[in-house]
Amino acid sequence: MVAAREAHREKMLVALSSVGAAVGLTALKLVAGLLSGSLGILAEAAHSGLDLAAALMTFLAVRVADRPADATHNYGHAKIENLSALFEAILLLATALWIIYEALRRLLLGEGHVEASILALLVMAISIAVDVTRSRALLRVARRLGSQALEADALHFSTDIWSSAIVIGGLLVLRLAEIWHLPAWVRQADAVAALGVSLIVIYVALRLARETVDALLDRAPEELLQRLEAAIRQVEGVSELRRVRVRRAGNKIFADVVVAAPRSFTFEETHALSERVEQATIAGVHAHAPQAEADVVVHLEPVATAEETVREQIHYLAQQQGIRAHDIRVREVGGKLEADFDIEVEADMDLASAHAAATRLEEAVLRGNAQLQRVTTHLEAPIATIERRQDVTSDYPEMVQRIRQLADAVAGAGSAHDIHLYRSCRAEERVAGTGVRREEQWREGERSASANGREEELDLVLHITCAPEIPLSQAHLKAEEVQRALRQEYPRLGSVAIHTEPPE
């Protein structure tokens, strides 16, 4: 914020200094032109008067352009710089037409008398010195801060240097013609010099008008578009670049980018990809225009890619229908693929509706992959409530020790740790009033055929360590083998969660 204020202050100061210089030059040239009768100097005075109007317009444009975006100007106010430059181009063209008209009157009708005085030469020399100073100051700030209005002003005043030089040349020819008594037609050099000034003004005005109209009509710079397209295509994760749109307002460049990304990406992966695309676009903008401010909007569209697996495809299609798929198993049978997986639907959904949802998903999966010949789903109702449990690990020391032994037998000695047993709160209240040791009562329930159902179950959570270099699939197999051993030993265990991790 501080840097922005300093940049705005510097732009205002250099624009204001340009206004002051224009006021001084206009007055000086007007006096010198009236005293000498030089059409070239009077033309330059008129030119400087328009320079003053252009400098005032630039000053106002710079003052307004840095205002932040608001409710009625969502993209900010920077376009005022382009409008200021167009106004300046129109003034330049009007000046050129007037100069041409007056020069032709003198050349064809012989009107007017010109005195090539020392005062006229001195005024034009001063004009050149002032224009050199202010055009350099404007251009330096314009390039460093990326201000199109200041850059147009600098270009305008740099042409004044050449136009003033042409006028000086015309006055010198007149002086020499008087001294050496040259033919009368040579005395028309002042009008010829005025025509030269007008040609320079027309060239600069047309060039400036084309640039400003391009900016006002949002014409995209071809070089910048090519640079951005090349940079975005190199971003990892971009499957296809579908559109890049660029528009400029003052020193700000707005870019809208549409890319295709793998539909299997998670939300976090998609967001990370959009950040990479945005940074690549900003870098491309700065490579094209180092001082420009970049405002980038990235839109991502999902697309199926050749690298997409059957599991990723099923996950995506399930998410599209608001269903969570897990435990996906894919097998090859007779050269064709078969898939079966669990899906979770709303717990209060009736069977007919749940089956219809599963059928729609199965059909979508089959349509999306010609290699699949069969898809089977298993319906599950997720538990949405928070279950109240009591940690009863300390009440079952022998059971904990046995669980440790069974897990170590599969995963290796000392692997099992952080073992916890949980019982439902209702079951805990019922057991607490019996006066029987909890572990003995649970063992009795294990042996009894008349168990009271899930209220007697214990949930188990434990951690096992595995070698850090083994594949995750192998670690998962070890966890499943531990779970089978535990359920064989304790058939009435409830949920069993086994966390695998490398040793610390």
Salt bridges, closest charged atoms under 4 A:
GLU10 OE2 - ARG144 NH2 2.10
GLU44 OE1 - LYS29 NZ 3.01
GLU44 OE2 - HIS47 ND1 3.80
ASP51 OD1 - HIS47 NE2 3.59
ASP51 OD2 - ARG134 NH2 3.90
ASP51 OD1 - HIS156 NE2 2.51
ASP66 OD2 - HIS8 ND1 2.81
ASP66 OD1 - LYS11 NZ 3.25
ASP70 OD1 - HIS73 ND1 3.26
ASP70 OD2 - HIS77 NE2 3.27
GLU81 OE2 - LYS11 NZ 3.62
GLU88 OE2 - HIS156 ND1 2.53
GLU102 OE2 - ARG105 NH1 3.68
GLU111 OE1 - ARG105 NH2 2.32
ASP131 OD1 - ARG134 NH2 3.05
ASP160 OD1 - HIS47 NE2 3.09
GLU178 OE1 - ARG175 NH1 3.84
ASP190 OD2 - ARG106 NH1 3.91
GLU211 OE2 - ARG207 NE 3.80
ASP218 OD1 - LYS79 NZ 2.84
ASP218 OD2 - ARG247 NE 3.46
GLU222 OE2 - ARG219 NH2 3.90
GLU223 OE2 - ARG227 NH2 3.43
GLU240 OE1 - ARG242 NE 3.40
ASP256 OD2 - ARG245 NH2 3.84
GLU275 OE2 - HIS271 NE2 3.53
GLU301 OE1 - ARG242 NH1 2.41
GLU301 OE2 - HIS299 NE2 3.56
GLU308 OE2 - ARG263 NE 2.86
ASP327 OD2 - HIS326 ND1 3.53
GLU338 OE1 - ARG331 NH1 3.96
GLU338 OE2 - ARG374 NE 3.60
ASP340 OD1 - ARG329 NE 2.72
ASP340 OD2 - ARG331 NH2 2.49
GLU344 OE2 - ARG324 NH1 3.03
GLU344 OE2 - HIS326 NE2 3.62
GLU380 OE1 - HIS326 NE2 2.95
GLU387 OE1 - ARG389 NH2 3.07
ASP391 OD2 - HIS420 ND1 3.27
ASP395 OD2 - ARG438 NE 3.59
ASP418 OD1 - HIS420 NE2 2.87
ASP418 OD2 - HIS463 NE2 3.74
GLU428 OE1 - ARG423 NE 3.53
GLU428 OE2 - ARG438 NH2 2.75
GLU439 OE1 - ARG437 NH2 3.35
GLU440 OE2 - ARG437 NH1 3.88
GLU444 OE1 - ARG447 NH2 3.02
GLU446 OE2 - ARG492 NH1 3.62
GLU455 OE2 - ARG426 NH2 3.75
GLU455 OE1 - ARG430 NE 3.93
GLU456 OE1 - ARG423 NH1 3.96
GLU456 OE2 - ARG430 NH2 2.09
GLU457 OE1 - ARG454 NH1 3.07
ASP459 OD2 - ARG389 NE 2.86
GLU480 OE2 - HIS476 NE2 3.06
GLU489 OE2 - ARG402 NE 3.40
GLU501 OE2 - HIS417 NE2 2.68
GLU501 OE1 - HIS463 ND1 3.68
GLU501 OE1 - HIS499 NE2 3.20
